[in-house]
């Protein structure tokens, strides 16, 4: 799935993946991450998610990575902040207070780009990737994190024959396979979500399961 696909989604306003409220699994499961107080949280493919604001309210600095300039601008508009925008290597950096969002392709990000981070939060990044791109995404994520770092990965599960993603179905077995020996995995919560009245229902999906995992980079 090429970057142009997601840029067109934002340009056409097809952003049904954006949640209007903070993700409930985040507020419930974040304590299990045991993120260092005041540490920086990496949010890959962050969009304009208000989850970043919630994390900042817990005392964390945020570094997000987002492809679309429209999403970057919409996030700062939503939190009523005027960001400074500057060049940062191959990215554009949008910055204000606790937030730094790098506009560009996450798969090109380096540790020099994101800086030191101590935790991460993936709500809709892995599931946005088709299966043939998932391994590359996970490898990139792990390279940006120090050993011992922890975070949350939120996955969706549904019969793959019911719908062609995104979002794509990622089971626990698949996530373990992608992490390999480089990550330790623990299931924290699992919730069945009915899709009635949503775009997913129109695509043939009646329910899906949202499962949240704690992942720790192996030492």
Buried (B, 14 or more C-beta within 10 A) or exposed (E): EEEEEBBEBBEEEEBEBEBEEBBEBBEEBBEBBEBEEEBBBBBBBBBBBBBBBBBBEBEBBBBBBBBBBBBBBBBBEEBEBEBEBEEBEEBBBBBBEBBBBBBBBBBEBEEEBBBEBBBBBBBBBBBBBEEEBBEEBBBBBBEBBEEEBBBBBBBBBBEEEBBEBBBBBBBBEBBEEBBEEBBBBEEBBBEEBEBEEEEBBEEEBEBBBBBBBBBBBEE
